[in-house]
Amino acid sequence: MYKLYYLPGACSLATQVVLRELDQRFELIDKQAVDNFSAINPVGAVPVLVDGDQTLREGAAILLYLLDKHPNSLLPEAPVARQQAIENILFANATMHPAYGRLFFIQQAIDEGGAKQAAFDAAAQAISALWQSVDQQLQQQPFLGGDSPSVADIMLTVYYRWGGSFPVDIVVSERVARMTEKVMAMPSFVQAQAAEQQ
């Protein structure tokens, strides 16, 4: 059985959703309840997935590991579609995630005032531009992966939810809004959120 270390509402939520989609058993452990989490992950970040003697510490790598290990429909087998799916996962992890990460940095590092709001506004504008690129991919299909949610859709939806925690106006298209609403309505997503609140 896997062990998944998480923080409520963090990007580890996407890993939990994927574990549920893959019908895998796992123990969910809040990193805040661990006395010396830095011994598990020296950088202090989640998710961390423990699989027997193996400890994985990077979100996108964890997801690709799970998708390679277990039969699934989340990662296509056809080479071109598979490459696009991996590109979408890496876009979510390496481009969209850091863009939202700036909001958390601004919240913690800049004193209240006009400069802080200006920084928030600049970050929100950059995030909105990234959502426009997602919208381009959704013009011919409801999800990045086609007719059904992909891992990238799940990851992006987790990040999308973070915007509501900040005084920003992040602009998304109706297509993006529909995609995120459908992902949030997935039983695995609903169950994962509920598990984090226990």
C-alpha positions in Angstrom: 0.0 0.0 0.0 1.2 3.5 -0.8 1.8 6.3 1.7 0.9 9.8 0.4 2.1 12.8 2.4 -0.1 15.8 1.7 -1.0 19.3 2.8 -4.7 20.2 2.6 -5.5 22.0 -0.6 -1.9 21.7 -1.9 -0.9 20.2 -5.2 -0.8 16.8 -3.5 -4.5 16.8 -4.0 -3.9 15.9 -7.7 -1.8 12.9 -6.7 -4.6 11.7 -4.4 -7.2 12.1 -7.1 -5.1 10.0 -9.5 -4.5 7.3 -6.9 -8.3 7.1 -6.6 -8.7 7.0 -10.4 -6.3 4.1 -10.5 -8.2 2.3 -7.7 -5.1 2.1 -5.6 -5.0 1.7 -1.8 -3.0 4.3 0.1 -2.5 5.8 3.5 -3.0 9.6 3.6 -0.7 11.4 6.0 -0.9 15.1 6.7 2.7 16.4 6.7 1.7 18.8 9.5 1.2 15.7 11.7 4.8 14.5 11.1 7.4 15.5 13.7 10.4 15.6 11.3 9.0 15.8 7.8 12.3 17.1 6.5 13.7 13.7 7.1 11.2 12.4 4.5 11.6 15.4 2.1 14.5 17.8 2.9 12.8 20.6 0.8 9.6 20.2 2.9 7.3 20.0 -0.1 4.4 17.7 -0.9 3.4 15.4 -2.4 5.7 12.7 -1.3 4.8 9.1 -2.2 6.3 6.1 -0.5 6.1 2.8 -2.4 7.8 0.1 -0.3 11.5 1.1 -0.1 11.1 3.8 -2.7 10.3 7.5 -1.9 9.3 9.8 -4.7 9.3 13.6 -4.0 8.3 15.4 -7.2 4.7 15.8 -8.2 4.9 15.3 -11.9 7.4 12.4 -11.5 5.1 10.7 -9.0 2.2 11.0 -11.4 4.1 9.6 -14.3 5.4 6.8 -12.1 1.9 5.8 -11.1 0.6 6.0 -14.7 3.5 3.8 -15.9 3.0 1.3 -13.1 -0.8 0.8 -13.3 -3.1 0.1 -16.3 -5.1 3.2 -17.0 -6.9 5.4 -19.5 -5.3 8.6 -18.2 -2.1 8.3 -20.2 -2.5 7.3 -23.9 -0.4 4.5 -25.4 -0.3 5.9 -28.9 3.1 7.7 -29.2 1.8 11.1 -30.4 -1.1 11.3 -27.9 1.2 10.1 -25.1 3.7 12.7 -25.9 1.0 15.4 -25.9 -0.3 14.1 -22.5 3.2 14.3 -21.0 3.7 17.8 -22.4 0.4 18.8 -20.8 1.4 17.4 -17.4 4.7 19.2 -17.6 3.0 22.5 -18.6 0.8 22.2 -15.6 3.7 21.3 -13.3 6.5 23.5 -14.6 4.6 26.5 -16.0 1.1 26.9 -14.4 2.1 25.7 -10.9 5.0 28.3 -10.5 2.7 31.0 -11.8 0.3 30.4 -9.0 3.2 29.9 -6.6 4.0 33.6 -7.1 0.7 34.5 -5.4 1.8 32.6 -2.3 5.2 34.3 -2.4 3.7 37.7 -2.7 1.3 37.0 0.2 4.1 36.1 2.5 7.0 38.3 1.3 5.5 41.7 0.5 4.1 44.1 3.1 0.5 45.3 2.7 0.1 48.3 0.5 0.0 49.4 -3.1 3.2 47.5 -4.1 1.7 44.2 -2.8 -1.5 44.7 -4.8 0.4 45.7 -7.9 2.4 42.5 -7.6 -0.8 40.5 -7.2 -2.2 42.1 -10.3 0.9 41.4 -12.4 0.9 37.7 -11.3 -2.8 37.4 -12.0 -2.3 38.9 -15.5 0.4 36.3 -16.2 -1.8 33.5 -15.0 -4.7 34.7 -17.1 -2.5 34.6 -20.2 -1.6 31.0 -19.4 -5.3 30.1 -19.1 -5.7 31.6 -22.6 -3.3 29.0 -23.9 -5.3 26.3 -22.2 -8.4 27.6 -23.8 -6.8 27.2 -27.2 -6.4 23.5 -26.5 -10.0 23.2 -25.4 -11.5 24.7 -28.5 -12.1 21.3 -30.1 -12.5 19.1 -27.0 -13.8 19.4 -23.5 -10.6 18.3 -21.8 -6.9 18.5 -22.6 -6.9 14.8 -23.1 -9.9 14.8 -25.4 -13.3 13.6 -24.3 -12.4 12.6 -20.8 -10.3 14.2 -18.0 -6.6 13.8 -18.2 -4.0 14.1 -15.4 -3.2 17.6 -16.6 -6.8 18.6 -16.3 -6.8 17.4 -12.7 -3.6 19.2 -11.9 -4.8 22.5 -13.5 -8.1 22.3 -11.6 -6.2 22.0 -8.3 -4.3 25.1 -9.1 -7.3 27.0 -10.4 -8.9 26.6 -7.0 -6.0 28.5 -5.4 -6.9 31.7 -7.1 -9.9 32.2 -4.8 -7.6 32.6 -1.8 -6.1 35.9 -3.1 -7.3 39.4 -3.9 -6.9 38.9 -7.7 -9.0 38.8 -10.8 -7.8 35.8 -12.8 -9.7 35.6 -16.1 -10.6 32.2 -17.6 -12.8 31.4 -20.5 -16.1 29.6 -20.4 -14.4 26.5 -21.8 -11.8 26.5 -19.0 -14.5 27.1 -16.4 -16.5 24.2 -17.7 -13.5 21.9 -17.7 -12.6 22.7 -14.1 -16.3 22.3 -13.0 -16.4 18.9 -14.6 -13.1 17.8 -12.9 -14.3 19.1 -9.5 -17.5 17.0 -10.0 -15.5 13.8 -10.6 -16.2 11.3 -7.7 -12.4 10.8 -7.2 -12.0 14.6 -6.8 -14.9 14.9 -4.4 -13.7 12.0 -2.3 -10.1 13.4 -2.2 -11.3 16.8 -1.0 -13.4 15.1 1.7 -10.5 12.9 2.8 -8.3 16.0 3.3 -11.0 17.6 5.6 -11.2 14.7 8.0 
